[in-house]
């Protein structure tokens, strides 16, 4: 049985703005932005998210419903 990878709130937050429709696209976008991240805590969260995404299969990603719209942060409510 495959171990389910869980993302922290910080990792989910840094992934939120990107295309979460497929693992490969999300990985590519996070890798592209990483050199431009200067805050140590954000850089750490991006690196950690990349590591977890690399460790999971496409099937595991798809089965977790990792589409960013489904993460349900509720951050939009904070600004209304």
NUPAMI-606249 format. One record per atom (N, C-alpha, C): x, y, z; atom name; residue number from 1. Coordinates in steps of 0.1 Angstrom, whole numbers, always signed. Example, Ala and Ser with C-alpha at 12.3 -4.5 7.8 and 13.67 -1.06 7.14 Angstrom:
<vexkes>
VEXKE | X | Y | Z | a | k
VEXKE | +132 | -57 | +78 | N | 1
VEXKE | +123 | -45 | +78 | CA | 1
VEXKE | +132 | -33 | +78 | C | 1
VEXKE | +128 | -22 | +71 | N | 2
VEXKE | +137 | -11 | +71 | CA | 2
VEXKE | +129 | +0 | +79 | C | 2
</vexkes>
This chain:
<vexkes>
VEXKE | X | Y | Z | a | k
VEXKE | +8 | -12 | +0 | N | 1
VEXKE | +0 | +0 | +0 | CA | 1
VEXKE | +9 | +12 | +0 | C | 1
VEXKE | +6 | +22 | -8 | N | 2
VEXKE | +14 | +34 | -10 | CA | 2
VEXKE | +10 | +44 | +2 | C | 2
VEXKE | +21 | +50 | +7 | N | 3
VEXKE | +19 | +60 | +18 | CA | 3
VEXKE | +14 | +73 | +12 | C | 3
VEXKE | +3 | +78 | +18 | N | 4
VEXKE | -2 | +90 | +13 | CA | 4
VEXKE | +6 | +102 | +18 | C | 4
VEXKE | +10 | +110 | +9 | N | 5
VEXKE | +18 | +122 | +12 | CA | 5
VEXKE | +8 | +133 | +16 | C | 5
VEXKE | +11 | +140 | +27 | N | 6
VEXKE | +3 | +151 | +32 | CA | 6
VEXKE | +11 | +164 | +31 | C | 6
VEXKE | +4 | +174 | +27 | N | 7
VEXKE | +11 | +187 | +26 | CA | 7
VEXKE | +7 | +196 | +38 | C | 7
VEXKE | +17 | +204 | +42 | N | 8
VEXKE | +14 | +213 | +53 | CA | 8
VEXKE | +6 | +225 | +48 | C | 8
VEXKE | +1 | +233 | +57 | N | 9
VEXKE | -6 | +245 | +53 | CA | 9
VEXKE | +3 | +254 | +45 | C | 9
VEXKE | +16 | +256 | +49 | N | 10
VEXKE | +25 | +264 | +42 | CA | 10
VEXKE | +27 | +260 | +28 | C | 10
VEXKE | +29 | +246 | +26 | N | 11
VEXKE | +31 | +241 | +13 | CA | 11
VEXKE | +19 | +244 | +4 | C | 11
VEXKE | +7 | +241 | +10 | N | 12
VEXKE | -5 | +244 | +2 | CA | 12
VEXKE | -6 | +258 | -2 | C | 12
VEXKE | -2 | +267 | +7 | N | 13
VEXKE | -3 | +281 | +5 | CA | 13
VEXKE | +6 | +285 | -7 | C | 13
VEXKE | +18 | +280 | -7 | N | 14
VEXKE | +27 | +284 | -18 | CA | 14
VEXKE | +23 | +277 | -32 | C | 14
VEXKE | +16 | +266 | -31 | N | 15
VEXKE | +11 | +260 | -43 | CA | 15
VEXKE | -1 | +266 | -49 | C | 15
VEXKE | -9 | +273 | -40 | N | 16
VEXKE | -22 | +278 | -44 | CA | 16
VEXKE | -22 | +286 | -57 | C | 16
VEXKE | -13 | +295 | -59 | N | 17
VEXKE | -14 | +304 | -72 | CA | 17
VEXKE | -11 | +296 | -85 | C | 17
VEXKE | -6 | +284 | -84 | N | 18
VEXKE | -2 | +277 | -96 | CA | 18
VEXKE | -12 | +267 | -101 | C | 18
VEXKE | -9 | +262 | -113 | N | 19
VEXKE | -18 | +253 | -120 | CA | 19
VEXKE | -17 | +239 | -113 | C | 19
VEXKE | -27 | +235 | -106 | N | 20
VEXKE | -26 | +222 | -99 | CA | 20
VEXKE | -34 | +211 | -106 | C | 20
VEXKE | -36 | +213 | -119 | N | 21
VEXKE | -44 | +204 | -127 | CA | 21
VEXKE | -37 | +191 | -129 | C | 21
VEXKE | -23 | +191 | -129 | N | 22
VEXKE | -15 | +179 | -130 | CA | 22
VEXKE | -2 | +181 | -123 | C | 22
VEXKE | +3 | +170 | -118 | N | 23
VEXKE | +15 | +171 | -110 | CA | 23
VEXKE | +27 | +176 | -118 | C | 23
VEXKE | +29 | +172 | -130 | N | 24
VEXKE | +40 | +177 | -138 | CA | 24
VEXKE | +40 | +192 | -140 | C | 24
VEXKE | +29 | +198 | -143 | N | 25
VEXKE | +27 | +212 | -145 | CA | 25
VEXKE | +30 | +219 | -132 | C | 25
VEXKE | +25 | +215 | -121 | N | 26
VEXKE | +27 | +221 | -108 | CA | 26
VEXKE | +42 | +221 | -104 | C | 26
VEXKE | +48 | +209 | -106 | N | 27
VEXKE | +62 | +208 | -104 | CA | 27
VEXKE | +70 | +218 | -112 | C | 27
VEXKE | +67 | +219 | -125 | N | 28
VEXKE | +74 | +228 | -134 | CA | 28
VEXKE | +73 | +242 | -130 | C | 28
VEXKE | +61 | +246 | -126 | N | 29
VEXKE | +59 | +260 | -122 | CA | 29
VEXKE | +66 | +263 | -109 | C | 29
VEXKE | +66 | +254 | -99 | N | 30
VEXKE | +73 | +256 | -87 | CA | 30
VEXKE | +88 | +257 | -89 | C | 30
VEXKE | +93 | +249 | -97 | N | 31
VEXKE | +107 | +249 | -100 | CA | 31
VEXKE | +111 | +263 | -107 | C | 31
VEXKE | +102 | +268 | -116 | N | 32
VEXKE | +105 | +280 | -123 | CA | 32
VEXKE | +105 | +292 | -113 | C | 32
VEXKE | +97 | +292 | -103 | N | 33
VEXKE | +96 | +303 | -94 | CA | 33
VEXKE | +106 | +303 | -83 | C | 33
VEXKE | +111 | +291 | -80 | N | 34
VEXKE | +121 | +290 | -69 | CA | 34
VEXKE | +132 | +299 | -69 | C | 34
VEXKE | +139 | +302 | -80 | N | 35
VEXKE | +150 | +311 | -79 | CA | 35
VEXKE | +146 | +326 | -76 | C | 35
VEXKE | +134 | +329 | -78 | N | 36
VEXKE | +129 | +342 | -75 | CA | 36
VEXKE | +123 | +344 | -61 | C | 36
VEXKE | +123 | +333 | -53 | N | 37
VEXKE | +118 | +334 | -39 | CA | 37
VEXKE | +130 | +337 | -30 | C | 37
VEXKE | +128 | +348 | -23 | N | 38
VEXKE | +139 | +353 | -14 | CA | 38
VEXKE | +136 | +351 | +1 | C | 38
VEXKE | +124 | +350 | +5 | N | 39
VEXKE | +120 | +348 | +19 | CA | 39
VEXKE | +124 | +333 | +23 | C | 39
VEXKE | +132 | +332 | +33 | N | 40
VEXKE | +137 | +318 | +37 | CA | 40
VEXKE | +125 | +308 | +40 | C | 40
VEXKE | +115 | +313 | +47 | N | 41
VEXKE | +104 | +304 | +50 | CA | 41
VEXKE | +96 | +300 | +38 | C | 41
VEXKE | +94 | +309 | +29 | N | 42
VEXKE | +87 | +306 | +17 | CA | 42
VEXKE | +95 | +297 | +8 | C | 42
VEXKE | +108 | +300 | +7 | N | 43
VEXKE | +117 | +291 | -1 | CA | 43
VEXKE | +117 | +277 | +4 | C | 43
VEXKE | +117 | +276 | +17 | N | 44
VEXKE | +117 | +263 | +24 | CA | 44
VEXKE | +104 | +255 | +21 | C | 44
VEXKE | +93 | +262 | +21 | N | 45
VEXKE | +80 | +256 | +18 | CA | 45
VEXKE | +79 | +252 | +3 | C | 45
VEXKE | +84 | +260 | -6 | N | 46
VEXKE | +84 | +256 | -20 | CA | 46
VEXKE | +93 | +244 | -22 | C | 46
VEXKE | +105 | +244 | -16 | N | 47
VEXKE | +114 | +232 | -18 | CA | 47
VEXKE | +107 | +220 | -12 | C | 47
VEXKE | +101 | +221 | -1 | N | 48
VEXKE | +94 | +210 | +5 | CA | 48
VEXKE | +83 | +204 | -3 | C | 48
VEXKE | +75 | +214 | -9 | N | 49
VEXKE | +64 | +210 | -18 | CA | 49
VEXKE | +69 | +203 | -30 | C | 49
VEXKE | +80 | +208 | -36 | N | 50
VEXKE | +86 | +201 | -47 | CA | 50
VEXKE | +90 | +187 | -44 | C | 50
VEXKE | +97 | +186 | -32 | N | 51
VEXKE | +101 | +172 | -28 | CA | 51
VEXKE | +90 | +163 | -27 | C | 51
VEXKE | +79 | +167 | -21 | N | 52
VEXKE | +67 | +158 | -19 | CA | 52
VEXKE | +61 | +155 | -32 | C | 52
VEXKE | +60 | +165 | -41 | N | 53
VEXKE | +54 | +162 | -54 | CA | 53
VEXKE | +63 | +153 | -62 | C | 53
VEXKE | +76 | +154 | -61 | N | 54
VEXKE | +85 | +145 | -68 | CA | 54
VEXKE | +84 | +130 | -62 | C | 54
VEXKE | +81 | +129 | -49 | N | 55
VEXKE | +80 | +116 | -43 | CA | 55
VEXKE | +67 | +109 | -46 | C | 55
VEXKE | +57 | +116 | -51 | N | 56
VEXKE | +44 | +109 | -53 | CA | 56
VEXKE | +42 | +106 | -68 | C | 56
VEXKE | +34 | +97 | -71 | N | 57
VEXKE | +31 | +93 | -84 | CA | 57
VEXKE | +20 | +102 | -90 | C | 57
VEXKE | +18 | +102 | -103 | N | 58
VEXKE | +7 | +109 | -109 | CA | 58
VEXKE | -6 | +104 | -104 | C | 58
VEXKE | -7 | +91 | -102 | N | 59
VEXKE | -19 | +85 | -98 | CA | 59
VEXKE | -23 | +89 | -83 | C | 59
VEXKE | -12 | +90 | -75 | N | 60
VEXKE | -15 | +95 | -61 | CA | 60
VEXKE | -19 | +109 | -61 | C | 60
VEXKE | -13 | +117 | -69 | N | 61
VEXKE | -16 | +132 | -71 | CA | 61
VEXKE | -31 | +133 | -75 | C | 61
VEXKE | -34 | +126 | -85 | N | 62
VEXKE | -48 | +126 | -90 | CA | 62
VEXKE | -58 | +121 | -80 | C | 62
VEXKE | -55 | +111 | -73 | N | 63
VEXKE | -64 | +105 | -63 | CA | 63
VEXKE | -66 | +114 | -51 | C | 63
VEXKE | -57 | +123 | -48 | N | 64
VEXKE | -59 | +132 | -37 | CA | 64
VEXKE | -67 | +145 | -41 | C | 64
VEXKE | -70 | +146 | -54 | N | 65
VEXKE | -78 | +158 | -58 | CA | 65
VEXKE | -70 | +170 | -55 | C | 65
VEXKE | -58 | +171 | -60 | N | 66
VEXKE | -49 | +182 | -57 | CA | 66
VEXKE | -51 | +194 | -66 | C | 66
VEXKE | -62 | +195 | -73 | N | 67
VEXKE | -66 | +207 | -80 | CA | 67
VEXKE | -67 | +218 | -70 | C | 67
VEXKE | -60 | +229 | -72 | N | 68
VEXKE | -59 | +240 | -62 | CA | 68
VEXKE | -72 | +245 | -58 | C | 68
VEXKE | -82 | +245 | -67 | N | 69
VEXKE | -95 | +250 | -63 | CA | 69
VEXKE | -102 | +241 | -52 | C | 69
VEXKE | -97 | +229 | -51 | N | 70
VEXKE | -103 | +220 | -41 | CA | 70
VEXKE | -96 | +221 | -27 | C | 70
VEXKE | -86 | +229 | -26 | N | 71
VEXKE | -79 | +229 | -13 | CA | 71
VEXKE | -87 | +236 | -2 | C | 71
VEXKE | -95 | +245 | -6 | N | 72
VEXKE | -104 | +251 | +4 | CA | 72
VEXKE | -97 | +259 | +15 | C | 72
VEXKE | -88 | +268 | +11 | N | 73
VEXKE | -82 | +276 | +21 | CA | 73
VEXKE | -91 | +286 | +28 | C | 73
VEXKE | -100 | +291 | +21 | N | 74
VEXKE | -109 | +302 | +26 | CA | 74
VEXKE | -102 | +315 | +26 | C | 74
VEXKE | -90 | +317 | +20 | N | 75
VEXKE | -83 | +329 | +21 | CA | 75
VEXKE | -90 | +340 | +14 | C | 75
VEXKE | -99 | +337 | +4 | N | 76
VEXKE | -106 | +347 | -3 | CA | 76
VEXKE | -115 | +354 | +7 | C | 76
VEXKE | -121 | +347 | +17 | N | 77
VEXKE | -130 | +353 | +27 | CA | 77
VEXKE | -123 | +364 | +35 | C | 77
VEXKE | -110 | +362 | +37 | N | 78
VEXKE | -102 | +372 | +45 | CA | 78
VEXKE | -102 | +386 | +39 | C | 78
VEXKE | -104 | +386 | +26 | N | 79
VEXKE | -103 | +399 | +18 | CA | 79
VEXKE | -116 | +405 | +14 | C | 79
VEXKE | -127 | +399 | +19 | N | 80
VEXKE | -140 | +404 | +15 | CA | 80
VEXKE | -147 | +412 | +26 | C | 80
</vexkes>
